[in-house]
Amino acid sequence: MNKIHIVGLGLLGGSFGLGARRKFPEMTITGTDISTQNLKDALTLGIITKAQEKPDLDTDIIILATPADTLGDLLIQTLDQVGENTLVIDLGSTKSKLCLQLAGHPKRKQYLAGHPIAGTEYSGPKAAFADLLDRKVMILCEMEKTDLHLKEKAYELFDALNLKLRFMDPEEHDRHLAFVSHLSHISSFMLGKTVLQKMEDEKNIFDMAGSGFASTVRLAKSSPAMWAPILTENKDNILASLDGYISNLTAIREKIASSDGEAIYKELEEINKIRDILDLGR
């Protein structure tokens, strides 16, 4: 590989650029962003080597790292313009709708649906860092529909960035992410809202919020520009996850209201099993 082009130079796109530049110092990495300031920062920080709106015809890989609701049209537009030796990868958090949109495209074999399970609560190119993707999971969907030769380019990049590959169908991806990612962000945002509503004195929040609150509400610092589109793009799966969550909240509320300490203890003890599952992944 000699050349990568990145559209969207925020946390994910920027981290891909920094990681690729570290592993392939001679590589040309071009890029663009809707924000003029992001583009300037990406150049200053060395995320890209050159700012340009469109990729060169000999670009090996184009990475699309824009909000979820922009990716469908952007993918079609990009595929329409690329040469036959260019692979287009999106990093969106939802996959079913995109894969359906691209199913009949004449250049479908030049598209790879990807989703790196990596990020922080911060956004923009200044939040990007080269190790963000190190040892993180990269979910790939409908791999069989991507050209074999072009997949080799993707594997070279993913291996260099030390990503762990997992393969899922798009519907399975969106269903699982609604529960383990999207729901947790909604919960964090709504916890933040509840505290802001009930504790109008900011000093009280600062003084009394311990590490438990800080870790639970951390995701509420995430970018609304990124998360609002995700919540609408994966609406049906997210509504199903919310229904289950609200049902569980209602059940624990009833136990608390009836002062049923034994039932509360047993439920919390049962939920403690999540600790063993999560500790296995460390």
Accessible surface in RSA format (square Angstrom, percent):
REM  Atomic radii and reference values for relative SASA: ProtOr
REM  Chains: A
REM  Algorithm: Lee & Richards
REM  Probe-radius: 1.40
REM  Slices: 20
REM RES _ NUM      All-atoms   Total-Side   Main-Chain    Non-polar    All polar
REM                ABS   REL    ABS   REL    ABS   REL    ABS   REL    ABS   REL
RES MET A   1    49.30  25.5   0.87   0.6  48.43 115.3   3.63   3.1  45.67  60.5
RES ASN A   2   116.85  80.6 111.93 108.2   4.92  11.8  27.72  66.7  89.14  86.2
RES LYS A   3    33.54  16.4  33.54  20.6   0.00   0.0  11.73  10.6  21.80  23.2
RES ILE A   4     0.89   0.5   0.89   0.7   0.00   0.0   0.89   0.6   0.00   0.0
RES HIS A   5     0.00   0.0   0.00   0.0   0.00   0.0   0.00   0.0   0.00   0.0
RES ILE A   6     0.77   0.4   0.77   0.6   0.00   0.0   0.77   0.6   0.00   0.0
RES VAL A   7    23.56  15.5  23.56  21.3   0.00   0.0  23.56  20.5   0.00   0.0
RES GLY A   8     6.78   8.4   0.00   N/A   6.78   8.4   6.68  18.3   0.10   0.2
RES LEU A   9     0.00   0.0   0.00   0.0   0.00   0.0   0.00   0.0   0.00   0.0
RES GLY A  10    18.14  22.4   0.00   N/A  18.14  22.4  16.06  44.1   2.08   4.7
RES LEU A  11    21.10  11.7  16.81  12.0   4.29  10.8  16.81  11.8   4.29  11.5
RES LEU A  12    27.81  15.5  24.77  17.7   3.03   7.6  24.77  17.4   3.03   8.2
RES GLY A  13     0.78   1.0   0.00   N/A   0.78   1.0   0.00   0.0   0.78   1.8
RES GLY A  14     0.00   0.0   0.00   N/A   0.00   0.0   0.00   0.0   0.00   0.0
RES SER A  15     0.02   0.0   0.02   0.0   0.00   0.0   0.02   0.0   0.00   0.0
RES PHE A  16     2.35   1.2   1.53   0.9   0.82   2.1   1.57   0.9   0.78   2.2
RES GLY A  17     0.21   0.3   0.00   N/A   0.21   0.3   0.21   0.6   0.00   0.0
RES LEU A  18    36.47  20.3  33.61  24.0   2.85   7.2  33.65  23.6   2.82   7.6
RES GLY A  19     0.92   1.1   0.00   N/A   0.92   1.1   0.92   2.5   0.00   0.0
RES ALA A  20     1.51   1.4   1.51   2.3   0.00   0.0   1.51   2.1   0.00   0.0
RES ARG A  21    78.47  32.9  73.30  37.4   5.17  12.3  13.28  18.2  65.19  39.5
RES ARG A  22   130.89  55.0 103.46  52.7  27.43  65.3  66.19  90.5  64.70  39.2
RES LYS A  23   107.26  52.3  83.62  51.3  23.64  56.3  29.17  26.3  78.09  83.2
RES PHE A  24    44.76  22.4  40.35  25.0   4.41  11.5  44.42  26.9   0.34   1.0
RES PRO A  25    92.57  67.5  73.09  66.6  19.48  70.8  75.23  62.1  17.34 107.8
RES GLU A  26   165.80  95.2 137.96 104.4  27.85  66.3  67.85 131.2  97.95  80.0
RES MET A  27     9.48   4.9   0.97   0.6   8.51  20.3   4.11   3.5   5.37   7.1
RES THR A  28    50.50  35.9  48.70  49.4   1.80   4.3  18.22  24.5  32.28  48.8
RES ILE A  29     0.06   0.0   0.06   0.0   0.00   0.0   0.06   0.0   0.00   0.0
RES THR A  30     0.75   0.5   0.75   0.8   0.00   0.0   0.72   1.0   0.03   0.0
RES GLY A  31     0.00   0.0   0.00   N/A   0.00   0.0   0.00   0.0   0.00   0.0
RES THR A  32    21.72  15.4  21.72  22.0   0.00   0.0   8.99  12.1  12.72  19.2
RES ASP A  33    23.62  16.5   8.66   8.6  14.97  35.4   4.39  10.3  19.23  19.2
RES ILE A  34   185.37 105.5 145.49 108.4  39.88  96.1 156.18 112.5  29.19  79.2
RES SER A  35    36.61  30.9  29.26  39.0   7.36  16.9  26.26  55.9  10.35  14.5
RES THR A  36    93.53  66.5  85.83  87.0   7.70  18.4  52.43  70.4  41.09  62.1
RES GLN A  37   104.35  58.4 100.93  73.8   3.42   8.1  49.94 106.3  54.40  41.3
RES ASN A  38    35.81  24.7  35.81  34.6   0.00   0.0   0.00   0.0  35.81  34.6
RES LEU A  39    40.16  22.4  40.16  28.7   0.00   0.0  40.16  28.2   0.00   0.0
RES LYS A  40   120.20  58.6 117.59  72.1   2.61   6.2  67.28  60.6  52.92  56.4
RES ASP A  41    18.55  13.0  17.86  17.8   0.70   1.6   1.11   2.6  17.44  17.4
RES ALA A  42     0.00   0.0   0.00   0.0   0.00   0.0   0.00   0.0   0.00   0.0
RES LEU A  43    78.78  43.9  63.09  45.1  15.69  39.4  63.39  44.5  15.39  41.4
RES THR A  44   118.90  84.6  84.27  85.4  34.63  82.5  68.76  92.4  50.14  75.8
RES LEU A  45    81.88  45.6  59.41  42.5  22.47  56.5  64.69  45.4  17.19  46.3
RES GLY A  46    19.68  24.3   0.00   N/A  19.68  24.3  17.53  48.1   2.15   4.8
RES ILE A  47     0.00   0.0   0.00   0.0   0.00   0.0   0.00   0.0   0.00   0.0
RES ILE A  48     2.85   1.6   0.00   0.0   2.85   6.9   0.00   0.0   2.85   7.7
RES THR A  49    58.13  41.3  27.24  27.6  30.89  73.6  32.27  43.3  25.86  39.1
RES LYS A  50   118.42  57.8 116.00  71.2   2.42   5.8  67.36  60.6  51.05  54.4
RES ALA A  51    35.57  32.7  14.33  22.1  21.24  48.3  14.50  20.4  21.06  55.8
RES GLN A  52    33.01  18.5  23.05  16.8   9.96  23.7  26.51  56.4   6.50   4.9
RES GLU A  53   135.57  77.8 119.12  90.1  16.45  39.2  37.04  71.7  98.53  80.4
RES LYS A  54   127.09  62.0 120.07  73.7   7.03  16.7  71.11  64.0  55.98  59.6
RES PRO A  55    35.48  25.9  20.87  19.0  14.61  53.1  20.87  17.2  14.61  90.8
RES ASP A  56    54.55  38.2  46.15  45.9   8.40  19.9  16.15  38.0  38.40  38.3
RES LEU A  57   142.95  79.6 126.44  90.5  16.51  41.5 128.18  90.0  14.77  39.8
RES ASP A  58    99.23  69.5  77.60  77.2  21.63  51.1  49.06 115.5  50.17  50.0
RES THR A  59     1.51   1.1   0.11   0.1   1.39   3.3   0.11   0.1   1.39   2.1
RES ASP A  60    15.85  11.1  15.56  15.5   0.29   0.7   0.29   0.7  15.56  15.5
RES ILE A  61     0.00   0.0   0.00   0.0   0.00   0.0   0.00   0.0   0.00   0.0
RES ILE A  62     0.78   0.4   0.78   0.6   0.00   0.0   0.78   0.6   0.00   0.0
RES ILE A  63     1.97   1.1   1.97   1.5   0.00   0.0   1.97   1.4   0.00   0.0
RES LEU A  64     0.01   0.0   0.00   0.0   0.01   0.0   0.00   0.0   0.01   0.0
RES ALA A  65    23.17  21.3   1.73   2.7  21.43  48.8   6.95   9.8  16.22  43.0
RES THR A  66    31.49  22.4  18.27  18.5  13.22  31.5  22.13  29.7   9.36  14.1
RES PRO A  67    51.63  37.6  46.88  42.7   4.75  17.2  51.10  42.2   0.53   3.3
RES ALA A  68     7.75   7.1   1.45   2.2   6.30  14.3   1.83   2.6   5.91  15.7
RES ASP A  69    84.79  59.4  54.21  54.0  30.58  72.3  15.30  36.0  69.49  69.3
RES THR A  70    59.89  42.6  51.22  51.9   8.67  20.7  57.66  77.5   2.23   3.4
RES LEU A  71     0.91   0.5   0.91   0.6   0.00   0.0   0.91   0.6   0.00   0.0
RES GLY A  72     6.79   8.4   0.00   N/A   6.79   8.4   3.59   9.8   3.20   7.2
RES ASP A  73   112.98  79.1 106.08 105.6   6.90  16.3  34.93  82.2  78.05  77.8
RES LEU A  74    35.31  19.7  33.07  23.7   2.24   5.6  34.76  24.4   0.55   1.5
RES LEU A  75     0.00   0.0   0.00   0.0   0.00   0.0   0.00   0.0   0.00   0.0
RES ILE A  76    59.53  33.9  59.53  44.3   0.00   0.0  59.53  42.9   0.00   0.0
RES GLN A  77    97.01  54.2  92.84  67.9   4.17   9.9  27.71  59.0  69.30  52.6
RES THR A  78    11.31   8.0  10.13  10.3   1.19   2.8   6.17   8.3   5.14   7.8
RES LEU A  79     0.00   0.0   0.00   0.0   0.00   0.0   0.00   0.0   0.00   0.0
RES ASP A  80    86.03  60.3  60.30  60.0  25.73  60.8  24.30  57.2  61.73  61.6
RES GLN A  81    84.78  47.4  63.72  46.6  21.06  50.1  39.15  83.3  45.63  34.6
RES VAL A  82    10.86   7.1   2.10   1.9   8.75  21.1   6.57   5.7   4.28  11.6
RES GLY A  83    24.94  30.8   0.00   N/A  24.94  30.8  24.62  67.6   0.33   0.7
RES GLU A  84   139.65  80.2 123.08  93.1  16.56  39.4  42.38  82.0  97.27  79.4
RES ASN A  85    89.27  61.6  88.01  85.0   1.26   3.0  22.17  53.4  67.10  64.9
RES THR A  86     2.51   1.8   2.51   2.5   0.00   0.0   0.58   0.8   1.94   2.9
RES LEU A  87     0.00   0.0   0.00   0.0   0.00   0.0   0.00   0.0   0.00   0.0
RES VAL A  88     0.00   0.0   0.00   0.0   0.00   0.0   0.00   0.0   0.00   0.0
RES ILE A  89     1.21   0.7   1.21   0.9   0.00   0.0   1.21   0.9   0.00   0.0
RES ASP A  90     0.00   0.0   0.00   0.0   0.00   0.0   0.00   0.0   0.00   0.0
RES LEU A  91     6.46   3.6   1.24   0.9   5.22  13.1   2.00   1.4   4.46  12.0
RES GLY A  92     6.30   7.8   0.00   N/A   6.30   7.8   6.00  16.5   0.30   0.7
RES SER A  93    11.12   9.4   9.06  12.1   2.07   4.8   0.89   1.9  10.23  14.3
RES THR A  94     5.46   3.9   5.16   5.2   0.29   0.7   1.60   2.2   3.85   5.8
RES LYS A  95     0.32   0.2   0.25   0.2   0.07   0.2   0.25   0.2   0.07   0.1
RES SER A  96    22.70  19.2  22.25  29.7   0.45   1.0  20.51  43.7   2.19   3.1
RES LYS A  97   107.30  52.3 104.08  63.9   3.22   7.7  67.25  60.5  40.05  42.7
RES LEU A  98     7.46   4.2   7.00   5.0   0.46   1.2   7.00   4.9   0.46   1.2
RES CYS A  99     4.73   3.6   2.95   3.3   1.78   4.2   3.35   8.5   1.38   1.5
RES LEU A 100   133.15  74.2 117.43  84.0  15.72  39.5 118.20  83.0  14.95  40.2
RES GLN A 101    75.50  42.2  49.62  36.3  25.88  61.6  29.59  63.0  45.92  34.8
RES LEU A 102     0.01   0.0   0.01   0.0   0.00   0.0   0.01   0.0   0.00   0.0
RES ALA A 103    54.66  50.3  32.72  50.5  21.94  49.9  33.45  47.1  21.21  56.2
RES GLY A 104    72.31  89.2   0.00   N/A  72.31  89.2  42.18 115.8  30.13  67.5
RES HIS A 105    24.89  13.6  12.50   8.7  12.39  31.7  16.55  17.1   8.33   9.7
RES PRO A 106   123.72  90.2  84.65  77.2  39.06 142.0  96.92  80.0  26.80 166.5
RES LYS A 107    56.19  27.4  55.65  34.1   0.54   1.3  43.84  39.5  12.35  13.2
RES ARG A 108    18.51   7.8  18.07   9.2   0.44   1.0  17.70  24.2   0.81   0.5
RES LYS A 109   115.77  56.5 113.49  69.6   2.28   5.4  60.16  54.1  55.61  59.2
RES GLN A 110     4.90   2.7   4.90   3.6   0.00   0.0   0.09   0.2   4.82   3.7
RES TYR A 111     0.00   0.0   0.00   0.0   0.00   0.0   0.00   0.0   0.00   0.0
RES LEU A 112     0.28   0.2   0.14   0.1   0.14   0.4   0.28   0.2   0.00   0.0
RES ALA A 113     0.11   0.1   0.00   0.0   0.11   0.3   0.00   0.0   0.11   0.3
RES GLY A 114     0.00   0.0   0.00   N/A   0.00   0.0   0.00   0.0   0.00   0.0
RES HIS A 115    13.53   7.4  13.53   9.4   0.00   0.0   3.26   3.4  10.27  11.9
RES PRO A 116     1.44   1.0   0.00   0.0   1.44   5.2   0.00   0.0   1.44   8.9
RES ILE A 117    69.97  39.8  61.91  46.1   8.06  19.4  64.03  46.1   5.94  16.1
RES ALA A 118    21.50  19.8   0.00   0.0  21.50  48.9   6.60   9.3  14.90  39.5
RES GLY A 119    42.43  52.3   0.00   N/A  42.43  52.3  14.94  41.0  27.49  61.6
RES THR A 120    46.89  33.4  28.17  28.6  18.72  44.6  30.40  40.8  16.49  24.9
RES GLU A 121    17.62  10.1  15.92  12.0   1.70   4.0   0.31   0.6  17.31  14.1
RES TYR A 122   123.64  57.7 117.10  66.6   6.54  17.0  92.26  69.3  31.37  38.7
RES SER A 123    69.94  59.1  48.19  64.3  21.75  50.1  18.42  39.2  51.52  72.2
RES GLY A 124    18.25  22.5   0.00   N/A  18.25  22.5  15.35  42.1   2.90   6.5
RES PRO A 125     3.52   2.6   2.88   2.6   0.64   2.3   2.88   2.4   0.64   4.0
RES LYS A 126   157.46  76.8 127.90  78.5  29.55  70.4  74.77  67.3  82.68  88.1
RES ALA A 127    22.13  20.3   4.74   7.3  17.39  39.6  15.22  21.4   6.91  18.3
RES ALA A 128    13.29  12.2   0.00   0.0  13.29  30.2   0.00   0.0  13.29  35.2
RES PHE A 129    88.47  44.3  86.59  53.6   1.88   4.9  88.47  53.6   0.00   0.0
RES ALA A 130    24.74  22.8  16.33  25.2   8.42  19.1  16.33  23.0   8.42  22.3
RES ASP A 131    71.51  50.1  66.02  65.7   5.48  13.0  20.01  47.1  51.50  51.4
RES LEU A 132     4.99   2.8   3.90   2.8   1.09   2.7   4.99   3.5   0.00   0.0
RES LEU A 133     0.75   0.4   0.75   0.5   0.00   0.0   0.75   0.5   0.00   0.0
RES ASP A 134    41.61  29.1  37.19  37.0   4.42  10.4   7.98  18.8  33.63  33.5
RES ARG A 135   165.98  69.7 158.00  80.5   7.98  19.0  51.86  70.9 114.12  69.2
RES LYS A 136    75.83  37.0  74.14  45.5   1.69   4.0  49.48  44.5  26.35  28.1
RES VAL A 137    38.98  25.6  37.40  33.9   1.58   3.8  37.40  32.5   1.58   4.3
RES MET A 138     0.02   0.0   0.02   0.0   0.00   0.0   0.02   0.0   0.00   0.0
RES ILE A 139    10.50   6.0  10.33   7.7   0.17   0.4  10.33   7.4   0.17   0.5
RES LEU A 140     0.69   0.4   0.03   0.0   0.66   1.7   0.03   0.0   0.66   1.8
RES CYS A 141     0.53   0.4   0.18   0.2   0.35   0.8   0.00   0.0   0.53   0.6
RES GLU A 142    31.33  18.0  24.22  18.3   7.10  16.9   8.01  15.5  23.32  19.0
RES MET A 143    20.87  10.8  18.95  12.5   1.91   4.6  18.95  16.1   1.91   2.5
RES GLU A 144   133.56  76.7  99.97  75.6  33.59  80.0  68.46 132.4  65.10  53.2
RES LYS A 145    85.23  41.6  71.99  44.2  13.24  31.5  52.22  47.0  33.01  35.2
RES THR A 146     5.99   4.3   0.22   0.2   5.76  13.7   0.82   1.1   5.17   7.8
RES ASP A 147    42.91  30.1  35.17  35.0   7.74  18.3   9.77  23.0  33.14  33.0
RES LEU A 148   127.88  71.2 123.35  88.2   4.53  11.4 123.35  86.6   4.53  12.2
RES HIS A 149   101.52  55.5  97.92  68.1   3.60   9.2  75.62  77.9  25.89  30.1
RES LEU A 150     4.05   2.3   4.05   2.9   0.00   0.0   4.05   2.8   0.00   0.0
RES LYS A 151    26.44  12.9  26.42  16.2   0.02   0.1   1.74   1.6  24.70  26.3
RES GLU A 152    99.34  57.0  92.61  70.1   6.73  16.0  33.93  65.6  65.41  53.4
RES LYS A 153    28.17  13.7  26.90  16.5   1.27   3.0  21.31  19.2   6.86   7.3
RES ALA A 154     0.61   0.6   0.61   0.9   0.00   0.0   0.61   0.9   0.00   0.0
RES TYR A 155    81.78  38.2  79.08  45.0   2.70   7.0  63.01  47.3  18.77  23.1
RES GLU A 156    77.77  44.7  67.54  51.1  10.23  24.4  35.68  69.0  42.09  34.4
RES LEU A 157     0.27   0.2   0.27   0.2   0.00   0.0   0.27   0.2   0.00   0.0
RES PHE A 158     1.79   0.9   1.79   1.1   0.00   0.0   1.79   1.1   0.00   0.0
RES ASP A 159   116.16  81.4 100.31  99.8  15.85  37.5  22.89  53.9  93.27  93.0
RES ALA A 160    20.07  18.5   8.19  12.6  11.87  27.0  17.84  25.1   2.23   5.9
RES LEU A 161     9.42   5.2   2.79   2.0   6.63  16.7   5.88   4.1   3.54   9.5
RES ASN A 162    70.47  48.6  67.99  65.7   2.48   6.0  15.28  36.8  55.19  53.3
RES LEU A 163    16.20   9.0   0.00   0.0  16.20  40.7   0.00   0.0  16.20  43.6
RES LYS A 164    91.19  44.5  85.96  52.7   5.23  12.4  47.32  42.6  43.87  46.7
RES LEU A 165    44.18  24.6  29.55  21.1  14.63  36.8  29.55  20.7  14.63  39.4
RES ARG A 166   115.78  48.6 114.40  58.3   1.39   3.3  44.28  60.5  71.51  43.3
RES PHE A 167   119.17  59.6  90.29  55.9  28.88  75.1  90.69  55.0  28.48  81.5
RES MET A 168    37.68  19.5  27.60  18.3  10.09  24.0  26.14  22.2  11.54  15.3
RES ASP A 169    72.78  51.0  65.63  65.3   7.15  16.9  33.21  78.1  39.58  39.5
RES PRO A 170     5.57   4.1   5.57   5.1   0.00   0.0   5.57   4.6   0.00   0.0
RES GLU A 171    92.08  52.9  89.48  67.7   2.60   6.2  53.57 103.6  38.50  31.4
RES GLU A 172    55.32  31.8  55.07  41.7   0.25   0.6   6.75  13.1  48.57  39.7
RES HIS A 173     0.00   0.0   0.00   0.0   0.00   0.0   0.00   0.0   0.00   0.0
RES ASP A 174     4.88   3.4   4.88   4.9   0.00   0.0   0.07   0.2   4.80   4.8
RES ARG A 175   112.97  47.4 112.97  57.6   0.00   0.0  45.31  61.9  67.66  41.0
RES HIS A 176    82.42  45.0  81.15  56.4   1.27   3.2  53.55  55.2  28.87  33.6
RES LEU A 177     8.65   4.8   8.65   6.2   0.00   0.0   8.65   6.1   0.00   0.0
RES ALA A 178     0.00   0.0   0.00   0.0   0.00   0.0   0.00   0.0   0.00   0.0
RES PHE A 179    97.35  48.7  85.87  53.2  11.48  29.9  85.87  52.1  11.48  32.9
RES VAL A 180   112.10  73.8  84.51  76.5  27.59  66.5  90.35  78.5  21.75  59.0
RES SER A 181    24.68  20.9  22.88  30.5   1.80   4.1  11.83  25.2  12.85  18.0
RES HIS A 182     0.23   0.1   0.23   0.2   0.00   0.0   0.00   0.0   0.23   0.3
RES LEU A 183    21.66  12.1  21.66  15.5   0.00   0.0  21.66  15.2   0.00   0.0
RES SER A 184    43.09  36.4  34.89  46.6   8.21  18.9  35.98  76.6   7.11  10.0
RES HIS A 185    22.03  12.0  22.03  15.3   0.00   0.0  15.99  16.5   6.04   7.0
RES ILE A 186    22.11  12.6  20.72  15.4   1.40   3.4  22.01  15.9   0.10   0.3
RES SER A 187    28.74  24.3  20.42  27.2   8.32  19.2  22.48  47.9   6.26   8.8
RES SER A 188     2.35   2.0   1.21   1.6   1.15   2.6   2.13   4.5   0.22   0.3
RES PHE A 189    51.14  25.6  46.28  28.7   4.86  12.6  46.34  28.1   4.80  13.7
RES MET A 190    99.22  51.4  98.37  65.1   0.85   2.0  74.31  63.2  24.92  33.0
RES LEU A 191    59.45  33.1  54.21  38.8   5.23  13.2  58.39  41.0   1.05   2.8
RES GLY A 192     9.88  12.2   0.00   N/A   9.88  12.2   9.64  26.4   0.25   0.5
RES LYS A 193   108.11  52.7 104.52  64.1   3.59   8.5  51.98  46.8  56.13  59.8
RES THR A 194    70.71  50.3  70.71  71.7   0.00   0.0  48.02  64.5  22.69  34.3
RES VAL A 195    24.84  16.3  22.11  20.0   2.73   6.6  24.84  21.6   0.00   0.0
RES LEU A 196   117.71  65.6 107.05  76.6  10.65  26.8 107.28  75.3  10.42  28.0
RES GLN A 197   106.61  59.6  84.27  61.6  22.34  53.2  36.97  78.7  69.64  52.8
RES LYS A 198   169.00  82.4 139.26  85.4  29.74  70.8  84.04  75.6  84.96  90.5
RES MET A 199    58.00  30.0  50.49  33.4   7.51  17.9  33.29  28.3  24.71  32.7
RES GLU A 200   155.02  89.0 125.45  94.9  29.57  70.4  47.95  92.7 107.07  87.4
RES ASP A 201    76.11  53.3  65.74  65.4  10.38  24.5  27.26  64.2  48.86  48.7
RES GLU A 202   139.09  79.9 132.24 100.0   6.85  16.3  45.61  88.2  93.48  76.3
RES LYS A 203   139.06  67.8 131.34  80.6   7.72  18.4 104.89  94.4  34.18  36.4
RES ASN A 204    61.66  42.5  61.66  59.6   0.00   0.0   0.07   0.2  61.59  59.5
RES ILE A 205    29.08  16.5  27.95  20.8   1.13   2.7  29.08  20.9   0.00   0.0
RES PHE A 206   170.88  85.5 152.52  94.5  18.37  47.8 158.19  95.9  12.69  36.3
RES ASP A 207    82.52  57.8  47.05  46.8  35.46  83.9  25.63  60.3  56.89  56.7
RES MET A 208   128.31  66.4  97.67  64.6  30.64  73.0  63.21  53.7  65.10  86.2
RES ALA A 209    38.31  35.2  12.25  18.9  26.06  59.3  17.91  25.2  20.40  54.0
RES GLY A 210    43.77  54.0   0.00   N/A  43.77  54.0  38.80 106.5   4.97  11.1
RES SER A 211    99.48  84.1  82.73 110.4  16.74  38.6  53.46 113.8  46.01  64.5
RES GLY A 212    46.44  57.3   0.00   N/A  46.44  57.3  41.76 114.6   4.68  10.5
RES PHE A 213    54.70  27.4  43.95  27.2  10.75  28.0  49.00  29.7   5.70  16.3
RES ALA A 214    55.61  51.1  47.55  73.4   8.06  18.3  50.78  71.5   4.83  12.8
RES SER A 215    75.53  63.8  57.60  76.9  17.93  41.3  47.76 101.7  27.77  38.9
RES THR A 216    79.42  56.5  65.67  66.6  13.75  32.8  51.09  68.6  28.33  42.8
RES VAL A 217    23.60  15.5  23.29  21.1   0.32   0.8  23.29  20.2   0.32   0.9
RES ARG A 218    93.77  39.4  93.38  47.6   0.39   0.9  29.40  40.2  64.38  39.0
RES LEU A 219    31.14  17.3  31.14  22.3   0.00   0.0  31.14  21.9   0.00   0.0
RES ALA A 220    27.80  25.6  11.76  18.2  16.04  36.5  11.82  16.7  15.98  42.3
RES LYS A 221   117.92  57.5  91.56  56.2  26.36  62.8  68.03  61.2  49.90  53.1
RES SER A 222     7.40   6.3   4.10   5.5   3.30   7.6   3.60   7.7   3.79   5.3
RES SER A 223    23.33  19.7  16.18  21.6   7.16  16.5   9.47  20.2  13.87  19.4
RES PRO A 224    95.89  69.9  92.03  83.9   3.86  14.0  95.07  78.5   0.82   5.1
RES ALA A 225    71.00  65.3  55.01  84.9  15.98  36.4  67.05  94.4   3.94  10.4
RES MET A 226    78.12  40.5  77.44  51.3   0.68   1.6  50.11  42.6  28.01  37.1
RES TRP A 227    15.24   6.1  15.24   7.4   0.00   0.0  11.70   6.2   3.54   5.7
RES ALA A 228    60.33  55.5  51.09  78.8   9.23  21.0  56.57  79.7   3.76  10.0
RES PRO A 229    16.28  11.9  12.64  11.5   3.64  13.2  16.11  13.3   0.17   1.1
RES ILE A 230     2.84   1.6   2.84   2.1   0.00   0.0   2.84   2.0   0.00   0.0
RES LEU A 231    56.41  31.4  49.85  35.7   6.55  16.5  49.85  35.0   6.55  17.6
RES THR A 232    94.50  67.2  81.06  82.2  13.45  32.0  72.66  97.6  21.84  33.0
RES GLU A 233    42.92  24.6  22.40  16.9  20.52  48.9   1.76   3.4  41.16  33.6
RES ASN A 234     5.79   4.0   3.02   2.9   2.78   6.7   2.78   6.7   3.02   2.9
RES LYS A 235   117.17  57.2 114.75  70.4   2.42   5.8  57.42  51.7  59.75  63.6
RES ASP A 236   109.91  77.0  98.35  97.9  11.56  27.3  36.59  86.1  73.32  73.1
RES ASN A 237    39.49  27.2  37.74  36.5   1.75   4.2   1.66   4.0  37.84  36.6
RES ILE A 238     5.89   3.4   5.89   4.4   0.00   0.0   5.89   4.2   0.00   0.0
RES LEU A 239    90.62  50.5  90.61  64.8   0.01   0.0  90.61  63.6   0.01   0.0
RES ALA A 240    55.82  51.3  42.90  66.2  12.91  29.4  47.83  67.4   7.98  21.1
RES SER A 241     0.66   0.6   0.00   0.0   0.66   1.5   0.00   0.0   0.66   0.9
RES LEU A 242    40.65  22.6  40.65  29.1   0.00   0.0  40.65  28.5   0.00   0.0
RES ASP A 243    95.47  66.9  87.21  86.8   8.26  19.5  29.08  68.4  66.39  66.2
RES GLY A 244    32.88  40.6   0.00   N/A  32.88  40.6  31.43  86.2   1.45   3.3
RES TYR A 245    78.94  36.9  74.61  42.5   4.32  11.2  49.40  37.1  29.54  36.4
RES ILE A 246    95.84  54.5  95.83  71.4   0.00   0.0  95.83  69.0   0.00   0.0
RES SER A 247    69.05  58.4  59.53  79.4   9.52  21.9  29.31  62.4  39.74  55.7
RES ASN A 248    92.10  63.5  90.04  87.0   2.06   5.0  18.01  43.3  74.10  71.6
RES LEU A 249    88.19  49.1  85.07  60.9   3.13   7.9  85.67  60.2   2.52   6.8
RES THR A 250    66.18  47.1  62.99  63.9   3.18   7.6  48.41  65.0  17.76  26.9
RES ALA A 251    33.73  31.0  30.74  47.4   2.99   6.8  32.80  46.2   0.93   2.5
RES ILE A 252    37.50  21.3  37.50  27.9   0.00   0.0  37.50  27.0   0.00   0.0
RES ARG A 253   165.80  69.6 164.15  83.7   1.65   3.9  54.71  74.8 111.09  67.3
RES GLU A 254   109.29  62.7 103.41  78.2   5.87  14.0  39.93  77.2  69.36  56.6
RES LYS A 255    55.43  27.0  53.79  33.0   1.64   3.9  31.23  28.1  24.20  25.8
RES ILE A 256   106.24  60.5  96.96  72.2   9.27  22.3  97.47  70.2   8.76  23.8
RES ALA A 257    75.17  69.1  35.37  54.6  39.80  90.5  47.10  66.3  28.07  74.4
RES SER A 258    78.27  66.1  46.70  62.3  31.58  72.7  51.20 109.0  27.08  37.9
RES SER A 259    97.74  82.6  68.52  91.4  29.22  67.3  43.06  91.7  54.69  76.6
RES ASP A 260    59.76  41.9  53.81  53.6   5.95  14.1  13.11  30.8  46.66  46.5
RES GLY A 261    45.71  56.4   0.00   N/A  45.71  56.4  36.80 101.0   8.92  20.0
RES GLU A 262   117.31  67.3 105.23  79.6  12.07  28.7  45.43  87.9  71.87  58.7
RES ALA A 263    24.78  22.8  18.10  27.9   6.68  15.2  22.71  32.0   2.07   5.5
RES ILE A 264    39.52  22.5  39.52  29.4   0.00   0.0  39.52  28.5   0.00   0.0
RES TYR A 265   140.15  65.4 137.41  78.2   2.74   7.1 103.29  77.6  36.86  45.4
RES LYS A 266   123.60  60.3 118.13  72.5   5.47  13.0  73.10  65.8  50.50  53.8
RES GLU A 267    45.00  25.8  38.30  29.0   6.70  16.0  21.15  40.9  23.85  19.5
RES LEU A 268    96.97  54.0  95.36  68.2   1.61   4.0  95.85  67.3   1.13   3.0
RES GLU A 269    95.99  55.1  87.82  66.4   8.17  19.5  32.54  62.9  63.45  51.8
RES GLU A 270    98.79  56.7  93.03  70.4   5.76  13.7  44.09  85.3  54.70  44.7
RES ILE A 271    95.98  54.6  88.68  66.1   7.30  17.6  94.99  68.4   0.99   2.7
RES ASN A 272    72.15  49.8  71.48  69.1   0.67   1.6   6.56  15.8  65.59  63.4
RES LYS A 273   120.59  58.8 118.05  72.4   2.54   6.1  81.19  73.1  39.40  42.0
RES ILE A 274    92.27  52.5  90.06  67.1   2.21   5.3  90.55  65.2   1.72   4.7
RES ARG A 275   136.54  57.3 132.07  67.3   4.46  10.6  52.94  72.3  83.60  50.7
RES ASP A 276    85.36  59.8  81.93  81.5   3.42   8.1  30.11  70.9  55.25  55.1
RES ILE A 277   109.83  62.5 103.17  76.9   6.66  16.1 103.25  74.3   6.59  17.9
RES LEU A 278   111.90  62.3 103.42  74.0   8.48  21.3 105.70  74.2   6.20  16.7
RES ASP A 279    64.77  45.4  52.37  52.1  12.40  29.3  23.57  55.5  41.20  41.1
RES LEU A 280   154.66  86.1 125.30  89.6  29.36  73.8 129.41  90.9  25.25  67.9
RES GLY A 281    69.47  85.7   0.00   N/A  69.47  85.7  39.48 108.4  29.99  67.2
RES ARG A 282   232.19  97.5 163.93  83.6  68.26 162.5  91.99 125.7 140.20  85.0
END  Absolute sums over single chains surface
CHAIN  1 A    15487.6      12940.2       2547.4       9099.9       6387.7
END  Absolute sums over all chains
TOTAL         15487.6      12940.2       2547.4       9099.9       6387.7
